[in-house]
């Protein structure tokens, strides 16, 4: 059975583009122009939710919290503009399973949706998953952990550099080390590892 993807974005052009992309790839989807419209829909069918983080009315972050309060355990992917990384990180801490930065490629979006759909009905972070995440972070130096803490808080390189009294270029090197040592392909994956490890 193929689960439904609920797409929530106030940008009509993006909704049309995503409708085409998902249709071509055989992914059934429903579209909503706001989080409120989604919540007011009669029944939330099983599947995953793809939502923008910044929208009029309820934001993507508020939606994640509202779904948690209602006991809806559908996996949520948050779409974010470059300046909204801190919000996306907050959404992941609140329970979103992934975030993707706009503009994103079709492949990145489809991979995120496939990953979320695989989690439908799956258990939360198990002891084994936590152990695996902790193992991936075990190689980090104390300074790399400091930089990771800044990344988790959604801080920019400049802010992390200021806090740690190092240069932004040095922060870039530490961030590259973080990605290499953990095997994370992007910031969202690094966030998932860190959150799974309980950081």
Buried (B, 14 or more C-beta within 10 A) or exposed (E): EEBBBBBBBBBEEBBEEBBEBBEEEEBEBBBBBBBBBBBEEEEBEEBBBBBBBBBEEBBBBBBBBBBBEEEEBBBBBBBBBEEBBBBBBBBBBBBBBBBBBEEBEEEBBBBBBEBBBEBBEEEEBEEEBBEBBBEBBEEBEEBBBBBBBBBBBBBBBEBBBBBBEBEEEBBBEBBEBBBEBBEBEBBBBBBBBBBBBEB
